[in-house]
Structures are given as C-alpha cells and as structure tokens.
Amino acid sequence: MMDGVAAVSANMSTAQLQQSASISVAKKAMDATEVVAQGLLQMLPDPSGAGQIIDTYA
C-alpha cells in the first residue's frame, strides 16, 4: 500500500515539474514573439497624412 502512495506522489511531482517547464517554455516563446512583433511595428511607415487625399477619378 505504501509503495503505491509513494509512486503516486512521485508521479504527481514529476507531472508538476513537467507542467512548470512547459509553462516556462511557453512564456519564453510569447516574450520572443512580442519582441518580433514590436520590431515589425517599428518598421511600418509613419501613417501621417494617410487617408487625407481622396482620388475622385479612380
């Protein structure tokens, strides 16, 4: 009986460690994606003047 309880405890501990590692990797991926998105946004041209001229002949 005690062997079963110890095994379940060890399995739960392993599962918690795996979950923590997965969450850590996901957070790092989200941070990297955010940095890339910020870089892409900075590369966009300045929108000043956009939409102020209407081409009525088109």
TIROSE-770332 format. One record per atom (N, C-alpha, C): x, y, z; atom name; residue in one letter. Coordinates in steps of 0.001 Angstrom, whole numbers, plus 500000, padded with zeros to 6 digits. Atoms other than C-alpha are relative to their C-alpha. Example, Ala and Ser with C-alpha at 12.3 -4.5 7.8 and 13.67 -1.06 7.14 Angstrom:
REM residues 2
ATOM       u       v       w  atome  residu
ATOM  500890  498810  500000      N       A
ATOM  512300  495500  507800     CA       A
ATOM  500900  501200  500000      C       A
ATOM  499180  498810  499940      N       S
ATOM  513670  498940  507140     CA       S
ATOM  499230  501090  500730      C       S
//
This chain:
REM residues 58
ATOM       u       v       w  atome  residu
ATOM  500825  498791  500000      N       M
ATOM  500000  500000  500000     CA       M
ATOM  500863  501265  500000      C       M
ATOM  499143  498828  499919      N       M
ATOM  502758  502460  500906     CA       M
ATOM  500782  500201  498711      C       M
ATOM  499288  499873  501270      N       D
ATOM  504591  501684  497683     CA       D
ATOM  499125  500712  498980      C       D
ATOM  500928  499364  500930      N       G
ATOM  501502  502746  495735     CA       G
ATOM  499881  501488  500268      C       G
ATOM  500111  498591  499628      N       V
ATOM  501205  506009  497643     CA       V
ATOM  501279  500740  499607      C       V
ATOM  498734  499377  500359      N       A
ATOM  504887  506760  497116     CA       A
ATOM  500105  500169  498485      C       A
ATOM  499952  499921  501455      N       A
ATOM  504578  506021  493404     CA       A
ATOM  499096  501113  499479      C       A
ATOM  500925  498949  500412      N       V
ATOM  501558  508283  493057     CA       V
ATOM  500588  501367  500324      C       V
ATOM  499389  498739  499602      N       S
ATOM  503374  511035  494937     CA       S
ATOM  501141  500375  499042      C       S
ATOM  498896  499737  500920      N       A
ATOM  506431  510701  492716     CA       A
ATOM  499468  500386  498621      C       A
ATOM  500585  499678  501299      N       N
ATOM  504281  510739  489577     CA       N
ATOM  499403  501406  499989      C       N
ATOM  500580  498656  499914      N       M
ATOM  502458  513866  490741     CA       M
ATOM  501099  501056  499997      C       M
ATOM  498886  499058  499960      N       S
ATOM  505744  515583  491478     CA       S
ATOM  500617  500161  498609      C       S
ATOM  499460  499954  501356      N       T
ATOM  507054  514691  488028     CA       T
ATOM  499066  500774  499077      C       T
ATOM  500978  499298  500841      N       A
ATOM  503853  515942  486396     CA       A
ATOM  500038  501505  500264      C       A
ATOM  499932  498578  499658      N       Q
ATOM  504091  519248  488267     CA       Q
ATOM  501263  500633  499416      C       Q
ATOM  498751  499491  500559      N       L
ATOM  507712  519672  487170     CA       L
ATOM  499879  500169  498484      C       L
ATOM  500186  499914  501445      N       Q
ATOM  506807  518946  483548     CA       Q
ATOM  499089  501162  499635      C       Q
ATOM  500922  498895  500262      N       Q
ATOM  503924  521409  483709     CA       Q
ATOM  500705  501339  500191      C       Q
ATOM  499256  498763  499761      N       S
ATOM  506171  524102  485177     CA       S
ATOM  500973  500281  498862      C       S
ATOM  499069  499831  501102      N       A
ATOM  508736  523521  482458     CA       A
ATOM  499256  500417  498726      C       A
ATOM  500786  499648  501190      N       S
ATOM  506063  523688  479745     CA       S
ATOM  499535  501443  500061      C       S
ATOM  500454  498619  499841      N       I
ATOM  504710  526945  481128     CA       I
ATOM  501168  500965  499805      C       I
ATOM  498824  499143  500156      N       S
ATOM  508213  528404  481290     CA       S
ATOM  500384  500142  498525      C       S
ATOM  499674  499960  501430      N       V
ATOM  508895  527487  477649     CA       V
ATOM  498966  500829  499251      C       V
ATOM  501054  499231  500671      N       A
ATOM  505529  528927  476571     CA       A
ATOM  500168  501496  500260      C       A
ATOM  499786  498587  499678      N       K
ATOM  506254  532207  478383     CA       K
ATOM  501173  500577  499207      C       K
ATOM  498843  499528  500768      N       K
ATOM  509661  532486  476700     CA       K
ATOM  499627  500172  498533      C       K
ATOM  500433  499888  501401      N       A
ATOM  508060  531859  473301     CA       A
ATOM  499117  501229  499815      C       A
ATOM  500863  498820  500083      N       M
ATOM  505438  534538  473983     CA       M
ATOM  500834  501281  500073      C       M
ATOM  499130  498822  499892      N       D
ATOM  508144  537009  475024     CA       D
ATOM  500757  500232  498691      C       D
ATOM  499265  499871  501261      N       A
ATOM  510136  536297  471860     CA       A
ATOM  499073  500503  498897      C       A
ATOM  500974  499569  500997      N       T
ATOM  507009  536732  469731     CA       T
ATOM  499669  501475  500178      C       T
ATOM  500285  498593  499729      N       E
ATOM  506294  540057  471422     CA       E
ATOM  501127  500898  499488      C       E
ATOM  498852  499215  500461      N       V
ATOM  509809  541315  470649     CA       V
ATOM  499987  500091  498471      C       V
ATOM  500056  499998  501466      N       V
ATOM  509447  540299  466990     CA       V
ATOM  498880  500915  499517      C       V
ATOM  501129  499157  500394      N       A
ATOM  506031  541991  466757     CA       A
ATOM  500330  501481  500184      C       A
ATOM  499612  498606  499783      N       Q
ATOM  507411  545199  468255     CA       Q
ATOM  500958  500471  498914      C       Q
ATOM  499079  499645  501068      N       G
ATOM  510218  545162  465704     CA       G
ATOM  499277  500216  498684      C       G
ATOM  500772  499841  501232      N       L
ATOM  507754  544691  462853     CA       L
ATOM  499190  501292  500018      C       L
ATOM  500774  498758  499900      N       L
ATOM  505589  547542  464116     CA       L
ATOM  500882  501230  499814      C       L
ATOM  499084  498868  500159      N       Q
ATOM  508613  549834  464244     CA       Q
ATOM  500426  500173  498546      C       Q
ATOM  499602  499921  501403      N       M
ATOM  509380  549017  460606     CA       M
ATOM  498893  500566  499120      C       M
ATOM  501100  499457  500796      N       L
ATOM  505954  550217  459430     CA       L
ATOM  500232  501480  499722      C       L
ATOM  499828  498572  500308      N       P
ATOM  505946  553592  457675     CA       P
ATOM  499087  500851  500879      C       P
ATOM  500784  499052  499215      N       D
ATOM  504637  556639  459504     CA       D
ATOM  498674  500277  499289      C       D
ATOM  501293  499844  500672      N       P
ATOM  500887  556892  458792     CA       P
ATOM  499523  501447  499885      C       P
ATOM  500446  498614  500074      N       S
ATOM  500800  560697  458949     CA       S
ATOM  499644  500366  498565      C       S
ATOM  500458  499616  501317      N       G
ATOM  498847  562058  456010     CA       G
ATOM  499208  498912  499294      C       G
ATOM  500731  501086  500647      N       A
ATOM  497321  558707  455184     CA       A
ATOM  498501  500252  500110      C       A
ATOM  501453  499840  500005      N       G
ATOM  493679  558948  454205     CA       G
ATOM  499528  501426  499849      C       G
ATOM  500403  498605  500112      N       Q
ATOM  493708  562717  453704     CA       Q
ATOM  499755  500422  498551      C       Q
ATOM  500208  499678  501420      N       I
ATOM  493753  562673  449911     CA       I
ATOM  499070  498944  499408      C       I
ATOM  500970  500912  500607      N       I
ATOM  490795  561175  448080     CA       I
ATOM  500130  500105  498481      C       I
ATOM  499898  500043  501460      N       D
ATOM  491243  560113  444447     CA       D
ATOM  498586  499872  499435      C       D
ATOM  501382  500012  500504      N       T
ATOM  487911  561065  442909     CA       T
ATOM  499903  499500  498572      C       T
ATOM  500009  500448  501393      N       Y
ATOM  488947  559912  439401     CA       Y
ATOM  500161  498479  499877      C       Y
ATOM  499767  501440  500050      N       A
ATOM  489578  556276  440333     CA       A
ATOM  498723  499226  499803      C       A
//
